[in-house]
C-alpha cells in the first residue's frame, strides 16, 4: 500500500472536469485507489464518489493505492494532481 497527499489549488475546487479526468486515470490501474479528505473516503474510480466528497480549494486530499500496480498508479496520480488540481 502506498499513499500520497495533495492540496487542491483550483479556485473552483475539484469540479466535474478534473473529477472525471481523475476517475478515468484511476480506472486504468488494477489496484484499489481510494481518495480521502478528512473522515471521508471514496473510490477514486467513481466520478460520483469524488464529486460527492465536495472537495474545495485549499483542501488536502490523500490518495491510497493498494495492488500489484500501486507504485505506477501513485506516480500517475501525483503527476495528475500537480498539473490539474
Secondary structure as UniProt FT lines:
FT   STRAND          2..7
FT   TURN            11..12
FT   HELIX           16..26
FT   TURN            27..28
FT   STRAND          32..37
FT   TURN            38..39
FT   STRAND          40..43
FT   TURN            44..45
FT   HELIX           47..52
FT   TURN            57..58
FT   STRAND          60..66
FT   TURN            68..69
FT   HELIX           70..84
//
